[in-house]
Amino acid sequence: MSLVIIGTIAYDAIETPFGKTDKIVGGAATFAGLAASYLYHQVKLIGVVGEDFGDDNLNILKSKGIDLDGVQVKKGEKSFFWSGKYHNDMNSRDTLVTELNVLADFDPIVPESYQDCEYLLLGNLTPQVQQTTLDRLRHKPKLVVLDTMNFWMDIAWDDLLSVLKRVDVLTINDAEARQLSGEYSLVKAAEKILQLGPKYLIIKKGEHGALLFGDGGIFSAPALPLAEVYDPTGAGDAFAGGFIGYLAKVGTITFHNMKNAVIFGSALASFCVEKFGTERLRELDENVINQRIAQFTELSKFEIGD
Amino acid sequence: MSLVIIGTIAYDAIETPFGKTDKIVGGAATFAGLAASYLYHQVKLIGVVGEDFGDDNLNILKSKGIDLDGVQVKKGEKSFFWSGKYHNDMNSRDTLVTELNVLADFDPIVPESYQDCEYLLLGNLTPQVQQTTLDRLRHKPKLVVLDTMNFWMDIAWDDLLSVLKRVDVLTINDAEARQLSGEYSLVKAAEKILQLGPKYLIIKKGEHGALLFGDGGIFSAPALPLAEVYDPTGAGDAFAGGFIGYLAKVGTITFHNMKNAVIFGSALASFCVEKFGTERLRELDENVINQRIAQFTELSKFEIGD
């Protein structure tokens, strides 16, 4: 039994009001894999990098016990590279450079050892590659979570709708929920999106927390108020990794567990933004994570006496 | 012992994507008073209206048991009138008309029967009138809550800072918290604002809920996800009224009770936006309010087993 994550493994160069980095390790699968690795011990990645992606970088993932048999290293090619600059409010950013490189013709390999996949996270990537990954798994996983973004709604609408029919949980942000549904109200947006395939929808609202819709219910998770957000890159991926990692750990899909999974996802995302790139996500432990979960409980708990 | 609320009592004309009203009853004190009246039975208003303000309109308040001895009716003058148009996202609006009328030289009268004031809500109004009201109470109330807005930060900065020194709780929205503190991070904004006088700060975030800061703690309250927001007018006032009404009812100021008060404020605000103007706030009862509180509990409750 395993948790398989497909997504980008990349070099990022990031500029925020707090500083600027050279090429550092990034990518959806990297952030999600690191986040999940603290909650579940059979995390397996699918992705592709170029020859320029140093062993030391892959070792960041290996050192967390993450299986990289599904990660192709393309000789003579370069890794996916993204560079972006965040504005002062940290909610908007400009993409400065996107070099697809190895990602341009990425054909995902699902190793035989990954066929025990029970939990599948289709990280943010072209919907066609997400679909192919699903096709190459002989058994439908117990839970399929898909993360996507506005970019794929703009350029791969039909492919996205097609893969959405096959997933259990969709995670997107509020603007994307509005774009996907054509509804401004998030309640109405959720109603429409839940008719497209997913049984559960998570709307990520950054500093405003997250909403979970499904089973006829709604759950509102807070975000941890932070004095500083150093770098928002990867927060959504860390959320998705923490979310599915928790569900893989507890092993039962109920709305109750989904709610807790949203809190774990939020907690992992809150760590992610505290330092640049994957820096903070690499140095966590169970104790630190449990303390953060306790903060989330404290933050949102109230008791109105009867 | 009583809960005294000062604020505008006005005519509003409102346009939203759902419709358009003629002159209807509005004003901060009206919304706050109605909201508070469901939670506490000694609500007393201070305000001013013109001769054009019909008895039937005042009866809306009287019928809820609200004391209007502190409401002046100016013969031959016209009531404060505000007209606004909301945009599709309901988060931004244009003010079309502001006619101060009786509000221009409003000198608040505190009747002798109001001197038993234990809970005071200084509703959104010029800081100088808020200050004068405090001056005219012989005993410092047990709890003073002040609601204000960006407009007063723009034109009456010194007066606002002066009255802030004398209040216990400040309620503003996130943009206003940033303006008042000069900090983008709400955590940093709260730290600065809590040095200006208030012991507690509530940051209202509309559809994203509210944050309560104070006693070294933070509480994050969800907003009820609504399929439609018909008219956001008065939501902040209804919040403040529900908040202080709950505290007046329970009678003890603790962080625990403050958190519950934020939930009651949020619940009353959620009703307010369901219809135009005060329409929904007029027709509530204890049962309906308790059901809404249960929805808030359901919405944000999670239990992570140990």
Interface residues (C-beta under 8 A of the other chain):
Chain A: N88 D89 Y184 S185 L186 V187 K188 K205 E207 H208 G209 L211 G217 I218 F219 S220 A221 P222 A223 P225 L226 A227 E228 V229 H256 K259 N260 V262 I263 I293 T297 E298 L299 S300 F302 E303 I304
Chain B: N88 D89 Y184 S185 L186 V187 K188 K205 E207 H208 G209 L211 G217 I218 F219 S220 A221 P222 A223 P225 L226 A227 E228 V229 H256 K259 N260 V262 I263 I293 T297 E298 L299 S300 F302 E303 I304
